[in-house]
Amino acid sequence: MRIDFRPLLTLAALAGCAALHAGTVSVVTSFPKELTQAYKTAFEKANPSVKLEILNKSTTAGVAYVREMPAGQRPDVFWASAPDAFEVLVNGKLLEPIAALANPSVPKTVGSYPLNEASGMYLGQALGGYGLMWNTRYLSANKLPAPAEWSDLTKPIYFSHVALSSPSRSGTTHLTVETILQGEGWDKGWSELLQITGNSAAITERSFGVPDGVNNGQFGIGMVIDFFGLAGKYSGFPVEFAYPSVTAMVPANIALIAGAKNAEEARKFIAFSLSKEGQQLLVAPQISRLPVLPPEQLKMPAGFPNAYEVARRTKVKFDADLSATRYNVVSSLFDQTITFRHKELKAATKAIHGAEAALARKPHAEAAALIKRARSLAFTPLVSASMVADKAFLTMFAANKKDAEANKRITGLEGDWSGKALENYNQARSLAEQAEALLK
Amino acid sequence: MLGLFPSDVRSGAWCAAGLVAVFLLLFLVMPVAWVFYTAFVNADGSPTIGHFVAFFSQPLMQEAFFNSLYVAVMSTVFASLIAVPLAYFTVRFQFRGAALIQTLGVLPLIMPPFVGAVALQLIFGRSGSINLLLNEYLGFSIPLMDGLSGVIFVESIHYFPFVLMNLTLALRNIDGAMEEAAMNLGCRGWRLFWRVIFPLALPGFVAGASLVFVKVFDDLGTPLVLGTTNMLAPQAYLRITQVGLEDPLGYVTSVIMIAFSIAAMSLSARMLKGKDFSTIQKGGGAIQRRVLSPAGSLLAYGWIGLVMLLVLSPHIGVLLLSFGNVWSFSPLPDAYTLAHYATVFQDAGSMIGNTMLYCGLAAGLDVVLGTTIAYLLLRTRLPVRHWLDVIATASLAVPGLVLAIGYLRFFKGVLVPGTEVLLTSTWVMIMLAYAVRRLPYALRSCVAALQQIHVSLEEAAESVGATKARTIRRVVVPLMAGGILAGFVTSFITAAVELSATIMLTTSQSQAPMSYGIYLYMQSVAGRGPGAALGVLAIVVVALGTYISHVVVERTSSRFVARPVEEEAPLPFGAVPAKI
């Protein structure tokens, strides 16, 4: 052990000093390089004395990073899609109110969703709506029609061609799931989700895994946020994107971190990102995000969707409070009964499709009854609408999992769900197979 | 002997052990304990084992455990099937291109995250080149990348170099006289390999295979990318990284994985215990390489060619991706371009430098620590020596994210002495995280190398008056050089592609290494090409670095080796080539 750390530390200190000179605004973001680079270039051009330092981290790593830094040494701006990440920061008292920086030309709401957080802790900077993205080569090779609505994805022809992420992994997927649940109602919504996921080739771990897979042709259809589909399309990939009638337009946000090193110039950047100039950057082809400024005030490329139009058309009136109260239940139910049991769910779905196809060729009462039972076993949520409306149930689920007792209760329940789901899917499969045998 | 301070342990050993222990405590044990604390307490801080009870009462977790175990065992088996023939044929036979094969054989380890997975999907995935072609001409496809078998497939072709490198080295170190003697007694072919050569090379094989086992058991990236979530590592990760939810079960899972990895490692050590694998003479130049029969060489070349094509397919995919324009649902990209390289060259310069700096320092630190621990472990009676080994090995199972969060928490507010700069915002943290996470690789190689050196060589040096320090410097280290180099190379190249801790600890773009750059590109649709181009650059740079370190070590060690070889030259089989 003949290691002398002193020269290393000196070097490091020098490197550190160089990076942190005054006039640097550091931004923690999950946004891709094309977007951040465009903002960096434009902002530094407008403010030659200020340097923008981009720290690209996944949303989770970003939140943890901000939380673990001591006050006074924290980065300045947090800029990401998932609203839940901002809620975590608000609850940790890690954000400064910035209501004064909001651009007055930006409307108060998009559809029914407020654009800025009520007390101005974070502001909407761009809009995102969920929709369907498909690979045109894949669909034509497999002779499949393009889907238009979520419910299309439950059809047998799409079996193993769909992909989506999970609500516990991706805040935007959580919004889609919640949108479907609110648009169709809890029971019907879950049934639809179970059928769609039963048709899915994969539940990806990252939300970017879905558009990536659709772009390279691994999946045929993906449930994605609009800019993923649009950016793929405008970058030359054989993909298309469409909004179904059940969708929600929600803002991606920007916030000022409390205890930041350079709050003054950070405010400048936030104001810039909301200004007309900053908003115009969003519609570049490789970025393809929907601005919060109404499109009338900007130069829009031809055929670019208008967020406010889409929001007006949608059938759902998104209730953010309802979503917040049952957040953990939805995430956990999805993971325990879908993500972790995906193999069995897929097998059951396949068997049901097979039996139904056979039944269509030859009516058979007994087989029809078996298939009906199989369907209800596979596609009924394990938590009923009345249960999720029960305050006591929700409170139990919102309890702090760091408490061993609470953790044991929640974990026990989750274990029951995952066990019950396994049993149901296997039983559904065997019922469907029995039905098919009867129809032979 | 069992007392705390045995009189036959020298003070130098105590001192070295102390320094190693301080390093491990400061940069591994304490930061990780800081994080894992959550697994053992209630919200109010009172201790509990309730979280562990919760873990064991979940059927999903038991299933995840058995899946991980199954995947780890099967991957070790397949990795050995790939690596053992490669090593045996290239070391013990006259084989054209042996050096090339051994160099290429290391490449699978240098597969930057995301890029490799994307490339593999493009080639073997459901709509990958192979399946598209199969489907078009033969009307069927193979679900190679699905479920647990998909994980086993990818893990075996990714991690077999661990076995290859360690086994190659062990085979080289076998005393040629052993093989000669066996052949004189009529032992041939399969029996010769199975009864004489393989047993003598066992330390190298076990070192490699146990690394594969533990690495696969703890590996996160592959199952995640393939979407297999009911294994332990993904379960831990998914729970730790949920936004806004502190789930102690994630940490409980990590603690259990660490315990299991340590158990597996100590089991492999026990397997070798009580057996002597050392030979007084090193193989090297003295050994006569055998000649393969025509049929045999056809078979060997055919098999090796096939294996190389398979294991290098991700690299071929990355290369195509880096030149490809749009590659979607087709066996090959639509058109080719150099634009991605142009994009990348603008910002790659400092990243390449950073990667070389961090990984070089980390790997250097690793072999110093590894050699020290190996020596303490095998040559002294220090009472705590096994603990050093256990702790260093345990870092294999610590998720990068946990280590990174541990650093941020443990060193919170600590300033670099004499400045206003936070220690955690310097690149030293990244370098230390690399060193700690890759230490087990270097350690295994060093231990295996030392196991094959007979202690009488040191006794001889000491009996002619060399001091302990001089013996270590002039005899032990030069004889271990191959193993140390293997350790350095493994640490270096695997550190170069480490991602999870890098994302967490990178605090400014000027200090970002290449893996971070690749991650950045791979986050966007338009970034796949540049990401792959940077991946190709990373592979080239790391391969070059590996090659240069080979050359350097061989030069320095030849200075030491030169004389003994001359003196050994008149030995019987050196002068009289054995007839085969």
Interface residues (C-beta under 8 A of the other chain):
Chain A: M1 R2 I3 L8 L9 A12 A13 A15 G16 C17 A18 A19 L20 S26 S30 P32 K33 E34 L35 E53 I54 L55 N56 K57 S58 T59 T60 A61 V63 A64 Y65 E68 M69 P70 Q73 A82 D84 A85 E87 V88 N91 N135 R137 Y138 A141 S168 R169 G171 A201 A202 I203 T204 E205 F208 G209 P211 D212 G213 N215 N216 G217 Q218 F228 A231 G232 S235 G236 F237 P238 V239 Q286 N328 S331 D335 Q336 T339 F340 H342 K343 N400 K401 K402 D403 A404 E405 A406 N407 K408 T411 G412 E414 G415 S418 G419
Chain B: A16 L19 V20 F23 T38 V41 N42 A43 D44 T48 I49 G50 H51 V53 A54 F55 S57 Q58 P59 L60 V118 Q121 L122 G125 R126 S127 G128 G147 L224 V225 G227 T229 N230 P234 L238 T241 Q242 V243 G244 L245 E246 D247 P248 L249 N325 V326 W327 S328 F329 S330 L361 L365 V368 L369 T372 L401 I405 L408 R409 K412 G413 V416 P417 G418 T419 V421 L422 T424 S425 T426 W427 V428 I503 M504 T506 T507 S508 Q509 S510 Q511 Y519 L520 Y521 Q523 S524 V525 A526 G527 R528
